[in-house]
Amino acid sequence: MHKWEYLTTPLMIHNTAAILNNWGAEGWELVQVVTGPEGGLVAYLKREQRED
């Protein structure tokens, strides 16, 4: 069975691609982008949990 870990991060509109590419390079997959409670964008990402 897969186990997942999750991450949320704010997205700055002028730097969105760079932010997502950096997380993607670390194995994070974008799940969803939503408007945060204060109006900015928030990205939800996941990756398979690494076994130690």
MDTraj code that builds the backbone (N, CA, C; nanometers):
import mdtraj as md
import numpy as np

residues = "MET HIS LYS TRP GLU TYR LEU THR THR PRO LEU MET ILE HIS ASN THR ALA ALA ILE LEU ASN ASN TRP GLY ALA GLU GLY TRP GLU LEU VAL GLN VAL VAL THR GLY PRO GLU GLY GLY LEU VAL ALA TYR LEU LYS ARG GLU GLN ARG GLU ASP".split()
xyz = np.array([
    [0.0848, -0.1171, 0.0000],
    [0.0000, 0.0000, 0.0000],
    [0.0899, 0.1242, 0.0000],
    [0.0528, 0.2225, -0.0795],
    [0.1270, 0.3479, -0.0843],
    [0.0917, 0.4343, 0.0358],
    [0.1930, 0.4999, 0.0894],
    [0.1717, 0.5996, 0.1938],
    [0.2187, 0.7321, 0.1375],
    [0.1414, 0.8370, 0.1621],
    [0.1701, 0.9676, 0.1040],
    [0.2014, 1.0693, 0.2120],
    [0.2832, 1.1664, 0.1749],
    [0.3008, 1.2840, 0.2580],
    [0.2555, 1.4032, 0.1757],
    [0.2087, 1.5060, 0.2434],
    [0.1480, 1.6211, 0.1773],
    [0.2171, 1.7501, 0.2182],
    [0.2080, 1.8481, 0.1289],
    [0.2707, 1.9772, 0.1519],
    [0.1793, 2.0854, 0.0972],
    [0.1678, 2.1945, 0.1678],
    [0.0997, 2.3119, 0.1132],
    [0.2002, 2.4254, 0.1081],
    [0.1925, 2.5054, 0.0039],
    [0.2845, 2.6173, -0.0105],
    [0.2152, 2.7320, -0.0826],
    [0.2403, 2.8550, -0.0395],
    [0.1837, 2.9689, -0.1123],
    [0.2537, 2.9851, -0.2462],
    [0.1810, 3.0339, -0.3446],
    [0.2375, 3.0594, -0.4777],
    [0.2377, 3.2085, -0.5044],
    [0.3538, 3.2599, -0.5381],
    [0.3625, 3.3994, -0.5800],
    [0.3357, 3.4032, -0.7296],
    [0.2402, 3.4806, -0.7706],
    [0.1909, 3.4788, -0.9079],
    [0.3006, 3.5059, -1.0109],
    [0.4018, 3.5849, -0.9764],
    [0.5081, 3.6162, -1.0718],
    [0.6156, 3.5088, -1.0771],
    [0.6085, 3.4074, -0.9891],
    [0.7135, 3.3064, -0.9802],
    [0.6577, 3.1647, -0.9691],
    [0.5363, 3.1453, -1.0144],
    [0.4668, 3.0173, -0.9961],
    [0.5423, 2.8992, -1.0551],
    [0.5849, 2.9104, -1.1797],
    [0.6521, 2.7976, -1.2453],
    [0.7803, 2.7587, -1.1723],
    [0.8592, 2.8559, -1.1318],
    [0.9841, 2.8256, -1.0621],
    [0.9575, 2.7548, -0.9298],
    [0.8571, 2.8005, -0.8568],
    [0.8227, 2.7374, -0.7287],
    [0.7807, 2.5926, -0.7512],
    [0.6904, 2.5701, -0.8464],
    [0.6423, 2.4344, -0.8718],
    [0.7528, 2.3449, -0.9278],
    [0.8393, 2.3985, -1.0127],
    [0.9512, 2.3194, -1.0656],
    [1.0481, 2.2787, -0.9554],
    [1.0719, 2.3668, -0.8589],
    [1.1605, 2.3324, -0.7478],
    [1.1031, 2.2182, -0.6652],
    [0.9736, 2.2253, -0.6331],
    [0.9119, 2.1173, -0.5572],
    [0.9071, 1.9888, -0.6398],
    [0.8781, 2.0011, -0.7694],
    [0.8746, 1.8835, -0.8563],
    [1.0091, 1.8129, -0.8639],
    [1.1172, 1.8898, -0.8620],
    [1.2514, 1.8310, -0.8651],
    [1.2800, 1.7500, -0.7391],
    [1.2070, 1.7771, -0.6317],
    [1.2227, 1.7017, -0.5070],
    [1.1218, 1.5886, -0.4952],
    [1.0493, 1.5619, -0.6037],
    [0.9576, 1.4483, -0.6057],
    [0.8140, 1.4803, -0.5711],
    [0.7810, 1.6085, -0.5517],
    [0.6444, 1.6470, -0.5165],
    [0.5600, 1.6617, -0.6421],
    [0.4376, 1.6111, -0.6364],
    [0.3412, 1.6198, -0.7468],
    [0.2301, 1.7172, -0.7087],
    [0.2006, 1.8095, -0.7988],
    [0.0933, 1.9052, -0.7753],
    [-0.0411, 1.8345, -0.7800],
    [-0.1213, 1.8568, -0.6765],
    [-0.2549, 1.7974, -0.6690],
    [-0.3599, 1.9016, -0.7036],
    [-0.3454, 2.0221, -0.6467],
    [-0.4489, 2.1238, -0.6640],
    [-0.3932, 2.2605, -0.6270],
    [-0.4474, 2.3633, -0.6914],
    [-0.4196, 2.5018, -0.6537],
    [-0.5533, 2.5661, -0.6192],
    [-0.5593, 2.6295, -0.5022],
    [-0.6823, 2.6937, -0.4573],
    [-0.6508, 2.8352, -0.4103],
    [-0.7550, 2.9151, -0.3994],
    [-0.7405, 3.0480, -0.3412],
    [-0.7388, 3.0333, -0.1898],
    [-0.6355, 3.0892, -0.1273],
    [-0.6209, 3.0793, 0.0171],
    [-0.7182, 3.1705, 0.0894],
    [-0.7228, 3.1594, 0.2199],
    [-0.8173, 3.2376, 0.3001],
    [-0.7937, 3.3885, 0.2916],
    [-0.6721, 3.4275, 0.2580],
    [-0.6421, 3.5702, 0.2472],
    [-0.6312, 3.6165, 0.1024],
    [-0.6741, 3.5325, 0.0086],
    [-0.6823, 3.5724, -0.1306],
    [-0.5698, 3.5271, -0.2209],
    [-0.4557, 3.4840, -0.1668],
    [-0.3462, 3.4365, -0.2510],
    [-0.3687, 3.2932, -0.2943],
    [-0.2821, 3.2442, -0.3816],
    [-0.2916, 3.1063, -0.4275],
    [-0.2122, 3.0144, -0.3354],
    [-0.2668, 2.8951, -0.3130],
    [-0.2012, 2.7936, -0.2317],
    [-0.1967, 2.6648, -0.3128],
    [-0.0775, 2.6046, -0.3193],
    [-0.0611, 2.4777, -0.3903],
    [-0.0611, 2.3630, -0.2905],
    [-0.1298, 2.2562, -0.3259],
    [-0.1298, 2.1325, -0.2487],
    [-0.0520, 2.0296, -0.3290],
    [0.0497, 1.9712, -0.2671],
    [0.1351, 1.8744, -0.3340],
    [0.1422, 1.7463, -0.2527],
    [0.1797, 1.6364, -0.3199],
    [0.1969, 1.5089, -0.2503],
    [0.3148, 1.4347, -0.3111],
    [0.3698, 1.3445, -0.2331],
    [0.4706, 1.2515, -0.2825],
    [0.4638, 1.1255, -0.1989],
    [0.5087, 1.0168, -0.2579],
    [0.5080, 0.8918, -0.1846],
    [0.6062, 0.9025, -0.0689],
    [0.5628, 0.8563, 0.0455],
    [0.6443, 0.8643, 0.1658],
    [0.7652, 0.7723, 0.1502],
    [0.8804, 0.8253, 0.1808],
    [1.0040, 0.7465, 0.1698],
    [1.0182, 0.6563, 0.2906],
    [1.0648, 0.5366, 0.2651],
    [1.0870, 0.4418, 0.3748],
    [1.2264, 0.4643, 0.4297],
    [1.2363, 0.4765, 0.5603],
    [1.3678, 0.4980, 0.6232],
    [1.4337, 0.3692, 0.6597],
])
top = md.Topology()
chain = top.add_chain()
for i, resn in enumerate(residues, 1):
    res = top.add_residue(resn, chain, resSeq=i)
    for name in ("N", "CA", "C"):
        top.add_atom(name, md.element.get_by_symbol(name[0]), res)
traj = md.Trajectory(xyz[None], top)
